[in-house]
Amino acid sequence: MSGQQQLVQMANDIGNFFRSEPRREDAVAAIANHIKAYWTVRMRQKLIAQLEHGDAALDELPLAAVQTLIDKPNARPEVPPPGGDAG
């Protein structure tokens, strides 16, 4: 699997995780937030470049999330506090 294919797979995996959100808008926002918060700038740029060239086989939710990142590149991610709900 190439690096670009791996990025698409990772984005689709994130999309599958957040697919359980009751509202589509919340799922798209969560996916965009995760990519913005935890992916490097270079990773995001590569995925966006793939999308712009029509090469990205993104599922519907990750596609909408990446489009949000394109439309609002300066939006700050919301990073949850450490610890989560593991306890």
Residue pairs with C-beta under 8 A, 6 or more apart in sequence:
1 9
3 46
4 46
4 47
4 50
4 55
7 43
7 46
7 47
7 50
8 47
8 50
8 56
8 57
8 58
11 31
11 35
11 47
11 58
11 62
11 65
11 66
12 58
12 59
12 62
14 31
14 34
14 35
14 62
15 27
15 31
15 58
15 59
15 60
15 61
15 62
15 65
16 59
18 26
18 27
18 30
18 31
18 34
18 61
19 27
19 61
20 27
21 27
21 30
24 61
27 61
28 61
28 64
28 65
28 68
29 65
29 68
31 61
31 62
31 64
31 65
32 65
32 66
32 68
32 69
32 75
33 77
33 78
34 77
35 44
35 47
35 65
35 66
35 69
36 44
36 69
36 75
36 76
36 77
37 77
37 78
37 79
39 47
44 69
47 56
47 66
48 66
48 69
48 70
50 56
51 58
51 63
51 66
51 67
51 70
56 63
56 66
58 66
68 75
69 75
